[in-house]
């Protein structure tokens, strides 16, 4: 059963999402629905078995204490989608 949902979002974010959905031949509604499904299933992902190769790589990279991963990733996304 489908239910209507109204969202208030930044105009630029909406335009980028529309372009992404069109490029991937999806509706914006389906894109949002898939995202909601993905984040709600995220908790069950912790039950997944991690391969030995991934475990061996864990902790190899040492970052300085003042390194802000969220800020760095945000900058990456901003650069990627601002073109």
N, C-alpha and C positions, 0 to 999 in steps of 0.2 A: 504494500500500500504506500503510495507516494503522498507526502505531506509538504505543503509550501513552507519555505523558510526565507525570511527576509534578513539580509546582512547589510551592515554599513561598513564599507571598506574604502580605502584610499583610491581615488580615481585612477591613478597610475597603476596601482596593483591590479585593479580590475581589467584595465586595458591589456596589461601583460598577460594576465590569466586567460583572457579571451583569445589572444594570439596563440598562446601555448595550446589551448584546447582545440582551436581551429587547425593548427599545425599537426596535432595528433589525432585529428578527426574524432573529437569527443565534444560533448556538450559541456558547458561550464558546470551544470548541475551534476553530471556524472563525475567530473573532475573533483568537485567538492565532496561528493558521496564517497568516492574512492579514498580520498584523503581521510575522511572521518573513519572509514572502515580500517584504514591502515593504523591510525593512531590508537584506535580502540583495541586493536589486536596486538599492539606493541608489548603489552604485559605478557602475553603468551609466548613471545619471542625469547624470553629469558630461559625457557625450557629447551631451547635448541642446543644441540651438541656442537661445540666449537672444535674445529679441526686442529690436529697437532701442529700443523704449519702456522696457523694463526696464533696459537698459544706461544709458539717459539718466538714470534715477532713481537709479542706484547712486551711493552716496556723498553724497547730498543732505543726509541727516540727520547732524549732528555731535553726538556724545554726549560728555559729560565723561569724563575718564580713569578716574574711580572708579565709573562706571556699570556695574552687573553685570546683563547681559541675562538670564543663566540664573536669577539670583535673582528678578528682576522677573517673568519668565515663570512660574517656579515659584509665586510668590505669586498670579499671575493664575489659574493652574490650581487652586490650593488654594481660592481664593475661588469660582471657578466650580463646583467639584464638591463643596464642603462644604455646599451648600444642600439 
